[in-house]
Amino acid sequence: MSIAADKVVSIEYTLTDDDGEVLDTSVGDEPLVYLHGAENIVEGLEKALDGKNVGDRIEVVVEPEEGYGDYLTELVSTVDRDAFEDADQLEVGMEFHAEAPDGESQIVTVRAVDGNEVTIDANHPLAGVRLHFDVKVIDIRDASEDELAHGHPHGEDDDH
Ligand code: ZN
């Protein structure tokens, strides 16, 4: 069985940046399980995995356009400190989930705190970053009807 749309794929991966710094890895942890063709993972990596087989190992460089997008300065804005529930605990570098204008959940990072002004950045933390993936294909199986309907894989005792 090769990787194609509607297959549930398990991969072991390490993600590094241009400097070789590890940004994320599944090594030593559970593999990442995703539904191929459902945009569960970044586009550039999904494309590179298409047609691969169990045991294959690939190294792929994903540009921001097929990764987490370009860094957009218009996504940086200033808001009042009062807008935050835990206003007195705000710190530079904090990340939290917020609702985007399209209703999707997004990660917002605090870039600066100056008096009552808080500068927040709604770019994905990896926006503008060229992604270097080192990936090994661990398992490939057919997706169930539920998984296809939900657009993501389910675990063994995950029947929501
Ligand atoms: Zn589900």
Backbone and ligand atoms as CSV (ligand in chain L), in Angstrom:
chain,resi,resn,atom,element,x,y,z
A,1,MET,N,N,0.850,-1.200,0.000
A,1,MET,CA,C,0.000,0.000,0.000
A,1,MET,C,C,0.888,1.253,0.000
A,2,SER,N,N,0.569,2.170,-0.884
A,2,SER,CA,C,1.318,3.431,-0.943
A,2,SER,C,C,0.454,4.565,-0.397
A,3,ILE,N,N,1.114,5.638,-0.038
A,3,ILE,CA,C,0.390,6.797,0.488
A,3,ILE,C,C,-0.400,7.467,-0.639
A,4,ALA,N,N,-1.690,7.650,-0.394
A,4,ALA,CA,C,-2.589,8.302,-1.347
A,4,ALA,C,C,-3.724,8.929,-0.550
A,5,ALA,N,N,-4.576,9.663,-1.241
A,5,ALA,CA,C,-5.709,10.289,-0.568
A,5,ALA,C,C,-6.528,9.243,0.178
A,6,ASP,N,N,-7.059,9.604,1.328
A,6,ASP,CA,C,-7.922,8.760,2.152
A,6,ASP,C,C,-7.194,7.612,2.854
A,7,LYS,N,N,-5.865,7.672,2.901
A,7,LYS,CA,C,-5.109,6.728,3.719
A,7,LYS,C,C,-4.741,7.422,5.031
A,8,VAL,N,N,-4.770,6.637,6.119
A,8,VAL,CA,C,-4.285,7.139,7.397
A,8,VAL,C,C,-2.817,6.730,7.510
A,9,VAL,N,N,-1.971,7.723,7.700
A,9,VAL,CA,C,-0.532,7.516,7.631
A,9,VAL,C,C,0.107,7.853,8.971
A,10,SER,N,N,1.017,6.988,9.425
A,10,SER,CA,C,1.803,7.271,10.628
A,10,SER,C,C,3.233,7.575,10.203
A,11,ILE,N,N,3.754,8.677,10.690
A,11,ILE,CA,C,5.129,9.043,10.355
A,11,ILE,C,C,5.916,9.409,11.605
A,12,GLU,N,N,7.223,9.151,11.490
A,12,GLU,CA,C,8.148,9.671,12.485
A,12,GLU,C,C,8.822,10.858,11.804
A,13,TYR,N,N,8.922,11.970,12.492
A,13,TYR,CA,C,9.467,13.142,11.810
A,13,TYR,C,C,10.310,13.993,12.742
A,14,THR,N,N,11.251,14.706,12.127
A,14,THR,CA,C,11.966,15.764,12.828
A,14,THR,C,C,11.935,16.987,11.934
A,15,LEU,N,N,11.578,18.112,12.532
A,15,LEU,CA,C,11.480,19.381,11.809
A,15,LEU,C,C,12.580,20.309,12.300
A,16,THR,N,N,13.388,20.789,11.355
A,16,THR,CA,C,14.445,21.734,11.712
A,16,THR,C,C,14.316,22.985,10.846
A,17,ASP,N,N,14.977,24.063,11.282
A,17,ASP,CA,C,14.984,25.282,10.479
A,17,ASP,C,C,16.274,25.353,9.659
A,18,ASP,N,N,16.507,26.481,8.988
A,18,ASP,CA,C,17.686,26.625,8.129
A,18,ASP,C,C,18.999,26.445,8.888
A,19,ASP,N,N,18.974,26.725,10.180
A,19,ASP,CA,C,20.194,26.616,10.980
A,19,ASP,C,C,20.382,25.225,11.568
A,20,GLY,N,N,19.447,24.326,11.260
A,20,GLY,CA,C,19.556,22.979,11.792
A,20,GLY,C,C,19.010,22.838,13.199
A,21,GLU,N,N,18.392,23.893,13.704
A,21,GLU,CA,C,17.817,23.822,15.043
A,21,GLU,C,C,16.523,23.023,14.999
A,22,VAL,N,N,16.366,22.081,15.916
A,22,VAL,CA,C,15.166,21.247,15.940
A,22,VAL,C,C,13.985,22.056,16.469
A,23,LEU,N,N,12.945,22.168,15.653
A,23,LEU,CA,C,11.737,22.910,16.037
A,23,LEU,C,C,10.697,21.978,16.629
A,24,ASP,N,N,10.704,20.741,16.155
A,24,ASP,CA,C,9.694,19.785,16.587
A,24,ASP,C,C,10.144,18.393,16.145
A,25,THR,N,N,9.827,17.403,16.949
A,25,THR,CA,C,10.150,16.034,16.545
A,25,THR,C,C,9.210,15.049,17.229
A,26,SER,N,N,8.964,13.932,16.551
A,26,SER,CA,C,8.156,12.881,17.158
A,26,SER,C,C,9.047,11.757,17.663
A,27,VAL,N,N,10.354,11.869,17.408
A,27,VAL,CA,C,11.272,10.800,17.803
A,27,VAL,C,C,11.278,10.677,19.326
A,28,GLY,N,N,11.099,9.453,19.811
A,28,GLY,CA,C,11.026,9.218,21.245
A,28,GLY,C,C,9.620,9.387,21.784
A,29,ASP,N,N,8.687,9.683,20.889
A,29,ASP,CA,C,7.293,9.869,21.274
A,29,ASP,C,C,6.448,9.035,20.297
A,30,GLU,N,N,5.135,9.163,20.408
A,30,GLU,CA,C,4.251,8.466,19.471
A,30,GLU,C,C,4.432,9.064,18.071
A,31,PRO,N,N,4.291,8.228,17.012
A,31,PRO,CA,C,4.345,8.792,15.663
A,31,PRO,C,C,3.188,9.772,15.441
A,32,LEU,N,N,3.358,10.629,14.464
A,32,LEU,CA,C,2.283,11.527,14.058
A,32,LEU,C,C,1.371,10.741,13.116
A,33,VAL,N,N,0.073,10.743,13.406
A,33,VAL,CA,C,-0.897,10.044,12.565
A,33,VAL,C,C,-1.773,11.091,11.894
A,34,TYR,N,N,-1.899,11.015,10.567
A,34,TYR,CA,C,-2.708,12.015,9.868
A,34,TYR,C,C,-3.466,11.364,8.720
A,35,LEU,N,N,-4.501,12.048,8.263
A,35,LEU,CA,C,-5.296,11.579,7.126
A,35,LEU,C,C,-4.762,12.264,5.875
A,36,HIS,N,N,-4.244,11.464,4.946
A,36,HIS,CA,C,-3.630,12.029,3.741
A,36,HIS,C,C,-4.683,12.656,2.844
A,37,GLY,N,N,-4.374,13.853,2.351
A,37,GLY,CA,C,-5.284,14.553,1.440
A,37,GLY,C,C,-6.300,15.420,2.153
A,38,ALA,N,N,-6.228,15.481,3.491
A,38,ALA,CA,C,-7.219,16.243,4.257
A,38,ALA,C,C,-6.615,17.504,4.880
A,39,GLU,N,N,-5.419,17.871,4.432
A,39,GLU,CA,C,-4.756,19.078,4.938
A,39,GLU,C,C,-4.543,19.037,6.444
A,40,ASN,N,N,-4.298,17.828,6.971
A,40,ASN,CA,C,-3.958,17.706,8.388
A,40,ASN,C,C,-2.532,18.189,8.641
A,41,ILE,N,N,-1.685,18.093,7.613
A,41,ILE,CA,C,-0.287,18.514,7.744
A,41,ILE,C,C,-0.001,19.550,6.660
A,42,VAL,N,N,1.145,20.210,6.742
A,42,VAL,CA,C,1.423,21.272,5.773
A,42,VAL,C,C,1.493,20.699,4.356
A,43,GLU,N,N,1.047,21.538,3.417
A,43,GLU,CA,C,0.893,21.130,2.025
A,43,GLU,C,C,2.182,20.536,1.423
A,44,GLY,N,N,3.297,21.203,1.658
A,44,GLY,CA,C,4.557,20.763,1.054
A,44,GLY,C,C,4.975,19.379,1.520
A,45,LEU,N,N,4.694,19.078,2.788
A,45,LEU,CA,C,5.054,17.762,3.314
A,45,LEU,C,C,4.083,16.706,2.784
A,46,GLU,N,N,2.818,17.053,2.728
A,46,GLU,CA,C,1.820,16.106,2.224
A,46,GLU,C,C,2.140,15.705,0.781
A,47,LYS,N,N,2.492,16.709,-0.040
A,47,LYS,CA,C,2.868,16.429,-1.440
A,47,LYS,C,C,4.059,15.488,-1.523
A,48,ALA,N,N,5.055,15.749,-0.684
A,48,ALA,CA,C,6.291,14.963,-0.731
A,48,ALA,C,C,6.051,13.517,-0.310
A,49,LEU,N,N,5.031,13.299,0.524
A,49,LEU,CA,C,4.756,11.946,1.015
A,49,LEU,C,C,3.889,11.138,0.054
A,50,ASP,N,N,3.256,11.809,-0.890
A,50,ASP,CA,C,2.369,11.125,-1.824
A,50,ASP,C,C,3.118,10.004,-2.549
A,51,GLY,N,N,2.549,8.824,-2.537
A,51,GLY,CA,C,3.145,7.695,-3.257
A,51,GLY,C,C,4.235,6.947,-2.509
A,52,LYS,N,N,4.575,7.416,-1.310
A,52,LYS,CA,C,5.629,6.749,-0.539
A,52,LYS,C,C,5.083,5.490,0.137
A,53,ASN,N,N,5.995,4.632,0.587
A,53,ASN,CA,C,5.627,3.349,1.174
A,53,ASN,C,C,6.190,3.215,2.582
A,54,VAL,N,N,5.666,2.233,3.330
A,54,VAL,CA,C,6.164,1.991,4.682
A,54,VAL,C,C,7.671,1.721,4.619
A,55,GLY,N,N,8.400,2.370,5.497
A,55,GLY,CA,C,9.852,2.198,5.544
A,55,GLY,C,C,10.606,3.258,4.762
A,56,ASP,N,N,9.912,3.959,3.855
A,56,ASP,CA,C,10.582,5.024,3.096
A,56,ASP,C,C,10.991,6.139,4.041
A,57,ARG,N,N,12.118,6.752,3.713
A,57,ARG,CA,C,12.579,7.898,4.487
A,57,ARG,C,C,12.819,9.038,3.508
A,58,ILE,N,N,12.274,10.195,3.819
A,58,ILE,CA,C,12.463,11.331,2.919
A,58,ILE,C,C,12.946,12.553,3.690
A,59,GLU,N,N,13.716,13.359,2.989
A,59,GLU,CA,C,14.082,14.668,3.511
A,59,GLU,C,C,13.500,15.669,2.546
A,60,VAL,N,N,12.722,16.599,3.058
A,60,VAL,CA,C,12.058,17.566,2.192
A,60,VAL,C,C,12.173,18.968,2.775
A,61,VAL,N,N,12.437,19.916,1.897
A,61,VAL,CA,C,12.496,21.328,2.301
A,61,VAL,C,C,11.211,21.986,1.818
A,62,VAL,N,N,10.465,22.564,2.754
A,62,VAL,CA,C,9.181,23.185,2.426
A,62,VAL,C,C,9.294,24.697,2.598
A,63,GLU,N,N,9.043,25.418,1.502
A,63,GLU,CA,C,9.063,26.881,1.551
A,63,GLU,C,C,7.817,27.368,2.308
A,64,PRO,N,N,7.864,28.586,2.860
A,64,PRO,CA,C,6.707,29.087,3.631
A,64,PRO,C,C,5.381,29.019,2.881
A,65,GLU,N,N,5.420,29.214,1.542
A,65,GLU,CA,C,4.162,29.205,0.778
A,65,GLU,C,C,3.435,27.862,0.903
A,66,GLU,N,N,4.207,26.776,1.061
A,66,GLU,CA,C,3.581,25.465,1.216
A,66,GLU,C,C,3.750,24.966,2.648
A,67,GLY,N,N,4.133,25.882,3.523
A,67,GLY,CA,C,4.296,25.543,4.939
A,67,GLY,C,C,3.272,26.321,5.747
A,68,TYR,N,N,3.763,27.203,6.625
A,68,TYR,CA,C,2.854,27.966,7.478
A,68,TYR,C,C,2.635,29.385,6.975
A,69,GLY,N,N,2.951,29.627,5.693
A,69,GLY,CA,C,2.667,30.927,5.088
A,69,GLY,C,C,3.773,31.932,5.306
A,70,ASP,N,N,3.696,33.018,4.559
A,70,ASP,CA,C,4.659,34.096,4.714
A,70,ASP,C,C,4.350,34.872,5.987
A,71,TYR,N,N,5.353,35.559,6.489
A,71,TYR,CA,C,5.159,36.396,7.662
A,71,TYR,C,C,4.517,37.708,7.215
A,72,LEU,N,N,3.336,38.013,7.737
A,72,LEU,CA,C,2.583,39.199,7.315
A,72,LEU,C,C,2.589,40.250,8.426
A,73,THR,N,N,3.162,41.423,8.129
A,73,THR,CA,C,3.243,42.463,9.156
A,73,THR,C,C,1.853,42.979,9.533
A,74,GLU,N,N,0.875,42.856,8.608
A,74,GLU,CA,C,-0.462,43.348,8.951
A,74,GLU,C,C,-1.152,42.475,10.005
A,75,LEU,N,N,-0.570,41.342,10.325
A,75,LEU,CA,C,-1.148,40.503,11.382
A,75,LEU,C,C,-0.609,40.879,12.763
A,76,VAL,N,N,0.239,41.894,12.793
A,76,VAL,CA,C,0.741,42.402,14.073
A,76,VAL,C,C,-0.086,43.636,14.420
A,77,SER,N,N,-0.641,43.651,15.632
A,77,SER,CA,C,-1.485,44.787,15.999
A,77,SER,C,C,-1.328,45.111,17.483
A,78,THR,N,N,-1.851,46.261,17.857
A,78,THR,CA,C,-1.767,46.708,19.245
A,78,THR,C,C,-3.168,46.736,19.838
A,79,VAL,N,N,-3.305,46.152,21.012
A,79,VAL,CA,C,-4.617,46.136,21.667
A,79,VAL,C,C,-4.460,46.599,23.119
A,80,ASP,N,N,-5.566,46.950,23.724
A,80,ASP,CA,C,-5.547,47.364,25.126
A,80,ASP,C,C,-5.323,46.161,26.034
A,81,ARG,N,N,-4.549,46.386,27.056
A,81,ARG,CA,C,-4.291,45.341,28.049
A,81,ARG,C,C,-5.605,44.817,28.648
A,82,ASP,N,N,-6.588,45.716,28.777
A,82,ASP,CA,C,-7.877,45.329,29.368
A,82,ASP,C,C,-8.572,44.223,28.583
A,83,ALA,N,N,-8.186,44.048,27.326
A,83,ALA,CA,C,-8.838,43.047,26.483
A,83,ALA,C,C,-8.500,41.621,26.917
A,84,PHE,N,N,-7.499,41.495,27.803
A,84,PHE,CA,C,-7.070,40.164,28.223
A,84,PHE,C,C,-7.651,39.798,29.577
A,85,GLU,N,N,-8.053,38.527,29.691
A,85,GLU,CA,C,-8.637,38.071,30.954
A,85,GLU,C,C,-7.633,38.127,32.096
A,86,ASP,N,N,-6.419,37.652,31.836
A,86,ASP,CA,C,-5.385,37.649,32.869
A,86,ASP,C,C,-4.392,38.764,32.579
A,87,ALA,N,N,-4.902,40.000,32.550
A,87,ALA,CA,C,-4.109,41.146,32.100
A,87,ALA,C,C,-2.816,41.321,32.905
A,88,ASP,N,N,-2.864,40.992,34.197
A,88,ASP,CA,C,-1.675,41.228,35.027
A,88,ASP,C,C,-0.608,40.137,34.842
A,89,GLN,N,N,-0.964,39.090,34.109
A,89,GLN,CA,C,0.021,38.018,33.908
A,89,GLN,C,C,0.603,38.007,32.501
A,90,LEU,N,N,0.341,39.042,31.739
A,90,LEU,CA,C,0.837,39.099,30.368
A,90,LEU,C,C,2.357,39.190,30.336
A,91,GLU,N,N,2.953,38.371,29.474
A,91,GLU,CA,C,4.406,38.407,29.331
A,91,GLU,C,C,4.760,38.278,27.863
A,92,VAL,N,N,5.836,38.928,27.472
A,92,VAL,CA,C,6.313,38.805,26.096
A,92,VAL,C,C,6.635,37.333,25.802
A,93,GLY,N,N,6.162,36.856,24.661
A,93,GLY,CA,C,6.432,35.472,24.277
A,93,GLY,C,C,5.280,34.536,24.586
A,94,MET,N,N,4.314,34.991,25.396
A,94,MET,CA,C,3.160,34.138,25.696
A,94,MET,C,C,2.377,33.853,24.420
A,95,GLU,N,N,1.891,32.643,24.312
A,95,GLU,CA,C,1.048,32.280,23.169
A,95,GLU,C,C,-0.313,31.870,23.693
A,96,PHE,N,N,-1.340,32.253,22.999
A,96,PHE,CA,C,-2.670,31.788,23.382
A,96,PHE,C,C,-3.533,31.632,22.147
A,97,HIS,N,N,-4.623,30.924,22.325
A,97,HIS,CA,C,-5.534,30.684,21.214
A,97,HIS,C,C,-6.576,31.782,21.159
A,98,ALA,N,N,-6.847,32.254,19.978
A,98,ALA,CA,C,-7.863,33.275,19.791
A,98,ALA,C,C,-8.693,32.879,18.575
A,99,GLU,N,N,-9.846,33.489,18.468
A,99,GLU,CA,C,-10.684,33.177,17.312
A,99,GLU,C,C,-10.360,34.157,16.188
A,100,ALA,N,N,-10.050,33.611,15.029
A,100,ALA,CA,C,-9.730,34.446,13.869
A,100,ALA,C,C,-11.036,34.978,13.266
A,101,PRO,N,N,-10.928,36.011,12.415
A,101,PRO,CA,C,-12.142,36.561,11.786
A,101,PRO,C,C,-12.958,35.495,11.037
A,102,ASP,N,N,-12.297,34.463,10.527
A,102,ASP,CA,C,-13.023,33.422,9.791
A,102,ASP,C,C,-13.575,32.343,10.722
A,103,GLY,N,N,-13.430,32.545,12.043
A,103,GLY,CA,C,-13.982,31.596,13.000
A,103,GLY,C,C,-13.037,30.468,13.374
A,104,GLU,N,N,-11.927,30.343,12.643
A,104,GLU,CA,C,-10.938,29.311,12.955
A,104,GLU,C,C,-10.157,29.735,14.209
A,105,SER,N,N,-9.617,28.738,14.905
A,105,SER,CA,C,-8.764,29.031,16.042
A,105,SER,C,C,-7.368,29.381,15.526
A,106,GLN,N,N,-6.757,30.384,16.105
A,106,GLN,CA,C,-5.404,30.735,15.682
A,106,GLN,C,C,-4.549,30.994,16.910
A,107,ILE,N,N,-3.242,30.880,16.728
A,107,ILE,CA,C,-2.318,31.136,17.824
A,107,ILE,C,C,-1.872,32.586,17.733
A,108,VAL,N,N,-1.968,33.287,18.837
A,108,VAL,CA,C,-1.542,34.681,18.889
A,108,VAL,C,C,-0.403,34.776,19.899
A,109,THR,N,N,0.656,35.476,19.531
A,109,THR,CA,C,1.823,35.604,20.388
A,109,THR,C,C,1.958,37.051,20.872
A,110,VAL,N,N,2.245,37.218,22.155
A,110,VAL,CA,C,2.487,38.557,22.696
A,110,VAL,C,C,3.915,38.965,22.339
A,111,ARG,N,N,4.050,40.076,21.593
A,111,ARG,CA,C,5.382,40.535,21.156
A,111,ARG,C,C,5.942,41.618,22.062
A,112,ALA,N,N,5.073,42.459,22.613
A,112,ALA,CA,C,5.547,43.537,23.475
A,112,ALA,C,C,4.428,43.953,24.425
A,113,VAL,N,N,4.818,44.383,25.617
A,113,VAL,CA,C,3.860,44.930,26.575
A,113,VAL,C,C,4.419,46.271,27.024
A,114,ASP,N,N,3.644,47.328,26.774
A,114,ASP,CA,C,4.125,48.675,27.085
A,114,ASP,C,C,2.980,49.446,27.726
A,115,GLY,N,N,3.011,49.540,29.049
A,115,GLY,CA,C,1.929,50.208,29.746
A,115,GLY,C,C,0.626,49.483,29.489
A,116,ASN,N,N,-0.348,50.187,28.956
A,116,ASN,CA,C,-1.636,49.559,28.667
A,116,ASN,C,C,-1.689,48.980,27.251
A,117,GLU,N,N,-0.586,49.154,26.497
A,117,GLU,CA,C,-0.562,48.681,25.114
A,117,GLU,C,C,0.115,47.326,24.997
A,118,VAL,N,N,-0.586,46.406,24.350
A,118,VAL,CA,C,-0.033,45.079,24.147
A,118,VAL,C,C,0.061,44.837,22.642
A,119,THR,N,N,1.264,44.499,22.178
A,119,THR,CA,C,1.447,44.193,20.761
A,119,THR,C,C,1.308,42.688,20.575
A,120,ILE,N,N,0.363,42.302,19.740
A,120,ILE,CA,C,0.139,40.879,19.504
A,120,ILE,C,C,0.378,40.555,18.038
A,121,ASP,N,N,0.750,39.312,17.803
A,121,ASP,CA,C,1.153,38.841,16.481
A,121,ASP,C,C,0.345,37.586,16.172
A,122,ALA,N,N,-0.503,37.685,15.139
A,122,ALA,CA,C,-1.366,36.547,14.790
A,122,ALA,C,C,-0.750,35.664,13.707
A,123,ASN,N,N,0.512,35.953,13.336
A,123,ASN,CA,C,1.174,35.034,12.419
A,123,ASN,C,C,1.394,33.696,13.120
A,124,HIS,N,N,1.317,32.607,12.368
A,124,HIS,CA,C,1.677,31.316,12.936
A,124,HIS,C,C,3.127,31.403,13.419
A,125,PRO,N,N,3.447,30.769,14.558
A,125,PRO,CA,C,4.832,30.853,15.055
A,125,PRO,C,C,5.871,30.424,14.006
A,126,LEU,N,N,5.474,29.612,13.047
A,126,LEU,CA,C,6.415,29.170,12.019
A,126,LEU,C,C,6.185,29.857,10.666
A,127,ALA,N,N,5.409,30.941,10.663
A,127,ALA,CA,C,5.216,31.705,9.421
A,127,ALA,C,C,6.554,32.260,8.961
A,128,GLY,N,N,6.800,32.184,7.660
A,128,GLY,CA,C,8.033,32.725,7.094
A,128,GLY,C,C,9.245,31.835,7.279
A,129,VAL,N,N,9.060,30.688,7.916
A,129,VAL,CA,C,10.182,29.789,8.183
A,129,VAL,C,C,10.240,28.689,7.118
A,130,ARG,N,N,11.436,28.489,6.544
A,130,ARG,CA,C,11.622,27.367,5.625
A,130,ARG,C,C,11.755,26.106,6.488
A,131,LEU,N,N,10.930,25.113,6.194
A,131,LEU,CA,C,10.842,23.921,7.035
A,131,LEU,C,C,11.651,22.777,6.433
A,132,HIS,N,N,12.480,22.175,7.245
A,132,HIS,CA,C,13.256,21.010,6.800
A,132,HIS,C,C,12.713,19.795,7.547
A,133,PHE,N,N,12.069,18.905,6.810
A,133,PHE,CA,C,11.498,17.709,7.433
A,133,PHE,C,C,12.356,16.487,7.103
A,134,ASP,N,N,12.595,15.693,8.112
A,134,ASP,CA,C,13.227,14.387,7.945
A,134,ASP,C,C,12.167,13.396,8.423
A,135,VAL,N,N,11.634,12.612,7.487
A,135,VAL,CA,C,10.441,11.820,7.780
A,135,VAL,C,C,10.628,10.353,7.425
A,136,LYS,N,N,10.145,9.473,8.292
A,136,LYS,CA,C,10.126,8.046,8.009
A,136,LYS,C,C,8.675,7.576,8.065
A,137,VAL,N,N,8.257,6.825,7.053
A,137,VAL,CA,C,6.885,6.324,7.006
A,137,VAL,C,C,6.804,5.052,7.848
A,138,ILE,N,N,5.949,5.083,8.873
A,138,ILE,CA,C,5.836,3.967,9.821
A,138,ILE,C,C,4.689,3.025,9.452
A,139,ASP,N,N,3.559,3.590,9.051
A,139,ASP,CA,C,2.378,2.761,8.804
A,139,ASP,C,C,1.437,3.465,7.831
A,140,ILE,N,N,0.741,2.665,7.037
A,140,ILE,CA,C,-0.277,3.186,6.118
A,140,ILE,C,C,-1.475,2.250,6.199
A,141,ARG,N,N,-2.666,2.802,6.369
A,141,ARG,CA,C,-3.872,1.976,6.363
A,141,ARG,C,C,-5.016,2.762,5.722
A,142,ASP,N,N,-6.077,2.038,5.367
A,142,ASP,CA,C,-7.258,2.705,4.839
A,142,ASP,C,C,-7.960,3.456,5.963
A,143,ALA,N,N,-8.522,4.603,5.635
A,143,ALA,CA,C,-9.299,5.359,6.620
A,143,ALA,C,C,-10.684,4.722,6.737
A,144,SER,N,N,-11.280,4.829,7.946
A,144,SER,CA,C,-12.653,4.361,8.125
A,144,SER,C,C,-13.606,5.422,7.584
A,145,GLU,N,N,-14.884,5.053,7.466
A,145,GLU,CA,C,-15.872,6.035,6.990
A,145,GLU,C,C,-15.977,7.221,7.941
A,146,ASP,N,N,-15.924,6.921,9.250
A,146,ASP,CA,C,-15.971,7.994,10.242
A,146,ASP,C,C,-14.809,8.962,10.073
A,147,GLU,N,N,-13.647,8.394,9.864
A,147,GLU,CA,C,-12.453,9.232,9.726
A,147,GLU,C,C,-12.558,10.119,8.486
A,148,LEU,N,N,-13.062,9.539,7.410
A,148,LEU,CA,C,-13.217,10.326,6.179
A,148,LEU,C,C,-14.242,11.437,6.384
A,149,ALA,N,N,-15.326,11.102,7.109
A,149,ALA,CA,C,-16.372,12.103,7.352
A,149,ALA,C,C,-15.843,13.238,8.229
A,150,HIS,N,N,-14.975,12.878,9.193
A,150,HIS,CA,C,-14.454,13.897,10.113
A,150,HIS,C,C,-13.246,14.640,9.539
A,151,GLY,N,N,-12.572,14.002,8.579
A,151,GLY,CA,C,-11.391,14.649,8.002
A,151,GLY,C,C,-10.142,14.534,8.849
A,152,HIS,N,N,-10.137,13.543,9.774
A,152,HIS,CA,C,-8.938,13.311,10.587
A,152,HIS,C,C,-8.959,11.891,11.112
A,153,PRO,N,N,-7.793,11.360,11.478
A,153,PRO,CA,C,-7.751,9.989,11.987
A,153,PRO,C,C,-8.273,9.899,13.411
A,154,HIS,N,N,-8.751,8.724,13.771
A,154,HIS,CA,C,-9.195,8.448,15.138
A,154,HIS,C,C,-8.251,7.469,15.794
A,155,GLY,N,N,-8.085,7.609,17.100
A,155,GLY,CA,C,-7.278,6.650,17.852
A,155,GLY,C,C,-8.091,5.394,18.129
A,156,GLU,N,N,-7.483,4.459,18.892
A,156,GLU,CA,C,-8.121,3.174,19.113
A,156,GLU,C,C,-9.445,3.266,19.852
A,157,ASP,N,N,-9.507,4.093,20.899
A,157,ASP,CA,C,-10.769,4.193,21.645
A,157,ASP,C,C,-11.295,5.626,21.574
A,158,ASP,N,N,-11.341,6.106,20.364
A,158,ASP,CA,C,-11.727,7.490,20.095
A,158,ASP,C,C,-12.961,7.446,19.205
A,159,ASP,N,N,-14.135,7.457,19.811
A,159,ASP,CA,C,-15.347,7.333,18.998
A,159,ASP,C,C,-16.309,8.491,19.260
A,160,HIS,N,N,-15.800,9.704,19.096
A,160,HIS,CA,C,-16.668,10.871,19.328
A,160,HIS,C,C,-17.676,11.074,18.202
L,1,ZN,ZN,ZN,-13.341,12.669,14.497
